[in-house]
């Protein structure tokens, strides 16, 4: 198989860490994310999410709020303690749609909160928006650093 110049120049897919304890939900979300061009890492617990996030430095994290053991909000708080992950977008996902859960998620360090079931197009726009904002912030930091 021949590689074209375009193939070589393409940027690698952005990596999303998907943290969800229910197998069916995780499978559905993984298939959807892969279909939308993302590389997906999967974990089932908050503890595993912290470890993988530190190792892989994903571009974005989708974090289930309610999980056995360490919940997603505690895991998010712990992830934010690591310098390299402080600006990584984290989207909390939960079946609890109440505003109080959104406030708790934001307080824990999440960038956004999505109640399930969610509209796939809306989630995709949110993911793209967060990734674009992160890329812009990183570009601004690089430009500022090179100015000095």
FENBELGI-V666848 format. One record per backbone hydrogen bond with DSSP energy under -0.5 kcal/mol. CO is the residue of the C=O (numbers start at 1). NH is the residue of the N-H. E is the energy in kcal/mol with one decimal. If there is no record, write none. Layout:
{{CO | NH | E} {CO | NH | E}}
This chain:
{{4 | 8 | -1.8} {5 | 9 | -2.0} {6 | 10 | -1.1} {14 | 39 | -2.5} {15 | 59 | -2.0} {15 | 60 | -1.3} {16 | 18 | -0.7} {16 | 41 | -2.6} {17 | 19 | -0.6} {17 | 62 | -2.9} {18 | 20 | -0.6} {18 | 43 | -2.4} {19 | 64 | -2.2} {21 | 23 | -0.6} {22 | 26 | -2.7} {23 | 27 | -2.7} {24 | 28 | -2.4} {25 | 29 | -2.6} {26 | 30 | -2.8} {27 | 31 | -2.7} {28 | 32 | -2.1} {29 | 33 | -2.8} {30 | 34 | -2.8} {31 | 35 | -2.3} {32 | 36 | -1.3} {33 | 38 | -2.2} {34 | 37 | -2.0} {39 | 16 | -3.0} {41 | 18 | -3.5} {43 | 20 | -2.3} {45 | 49 | -2.0} {46 | 50 | -2.0} {47 | 51 | -1.8} {48 | 52 | -2.7} {49 | 53 | -2.6} {50 | 54 | -2.1} {51 | 55 | -1.8} {52 | 56 | -3.5} {53 | 57 | -1.9} {59 | 89 | -0.7} {60 | 17 | -2.5} {61 | 63 | -0.6} {61 | 91 | -3.0} {62 | 19 | -3.0} {62 | 64 | -0.5} {63 | 93 | -2.8} {65 | 67 | -0.8} {65 | 72 | -2.4} {65 | 73 | -0.5} {70 | 46 | -0.9} {71 | 75 | -2.2} {72 | 76 | -2.2} {73 | 77 | -2.2} {74 | 78 | -2.1} {75 | 79 | -2.6} {76 | 80 | -2.4} {77 | 81 | -0.5} {78 | 81 | -0.9} {79 | 82 | -1.7} {81 | 83 | -0.5} {82 | 85 | -2.0} {82 | 86 | -0.5} {83 | 86 | -1.2} {85 | 88 | -0.8} {89 | 61 | -2.5} {90 | 92 | -0.6} {90 | 111 | -2.8} {90 | 112 | -1.4} {91 | 63 | -2.8} {92 | 114 | -3.0} {93 | 65 | -2.1} {94 | 116 | -2.5} {95 | 97 | -0.8} {98 | 101 | -1.0} {98 | 102 | -1.3} {99 | 103 | -2.5} {100 | 104 | -2.0} {101 | 105 | -2.4} {102 | 106 | -2.5} {103 | 107 | -2.4} {104 | 108 | -1.9} {105 | 109 | -0.7} {105 | 110 | -2.6} {106 | 109 | -0.9} {112 | 92 | -2.7} {114 | 94 | -1.9} {118 | 120 | -0.6} {119 | 123 | -2.2} {120 | 124 | -2.6} {121 | 125 | -2.3} {122 | 126 | -2.1} {123 | 127 | -2.8} {124 | 128 | -2.6} {125 | 129 | -2.4} {126 | 130 | -2.6} {127 | 131 | -2.7} {128 | 132 | -2.6} {129 | 133 | -2.4} {130 | 134 | -2.2} {131 | 135 | -2.4} {132 | 136 | -2.5} {133 | 137 | -2.3} {134 | 138 | -2.5} {135 | 139 | -2.4} {136 | 140 | -2.4} {137 | 141 | -2.0} {138 | 142 | -2.4} {139 | 143 | -2.5} {140 | 144 | -2.5} {141 | 145 | -2.7} {142 | 146 | -2.2} {143 | 147 | -1.1} {144 | 148 | -0.6} {145 | 148 | -0.9}}
